[in-house]
Amino acid sequence: MAQHGSHSDDPHGHEHEFPERNPSVAHERGEENVRAVSSFGIGLAISVIIVVFLMWGMFEWFYAREDRANPVVPPAIRSEKPQFPPEPRLQAQPRLDLRAMHEGEDQILHSYAWLDPDHSIVRIPIDQAINILAAKGLPSKPATDLPDPNGFTQIPSVASSGRTFEKISQ
């Protein structure tokens, strides 16, 4: 480390590397006004306290005005049967209602019942219906991919989701 020189004003006798001193640059010590900053802070604190009490008074005035507009209901009126609002109402116990709905759905899915006795239509449990369908299979369209006399085969069109046919050459 290069040393530019030692300064004799170091109280411990250490030599430090300092940039050159510029005597025309210094800190202005007389510019801060402590009294002005302190008075501003005190004024701000007092203003906040005044605003808090004004807001408290304003809310008390609102409460009093609302109490005058809506007087307390006498006990004789409170003892009458409460009237419910018109349907549909909010659910009082949505979890119990959901559980009851699921139990009803499970009862429908896992039990036998007559849907139309006149036409002999019954409901069977879903597991049994799946097994019957798996054993029988689903109905399908007859095969139409036989070649026509011109050497083309008709296949269901992709663009029409199989509703129309298109001809392809073999």
Sequence and secondary structure as in RCSB ss.txt:
>XXXX:A:sequence
MAQHGSHSDDPHGHEHEFPERNPSVAHERGEENVRAVSSFGIGLAISVIIVVFLMWGMFEWFYAREDRANPVVPP
AIRSEKPQFPPEPRLQAQPRLDLRAMHEGEDQILHSYAWLDPDHSIVRIPIDQAINILAAKGLPSKPATDLPDPN
GFTQIPSVASSGRTFEKISQ
>XXXX:A:secstr
       TT TT          TT    SS   HHHHHHHHHHHHHHHHHHHHHHHHHHHHHHHHHHHHS    H
HHHTS     SSS   S HHHHHHHHHHHHHHHHTS EEEEGGGTEEE  HHHHHHHHHHH          B TT
SEEEEE TTTTTSSEEEEE 
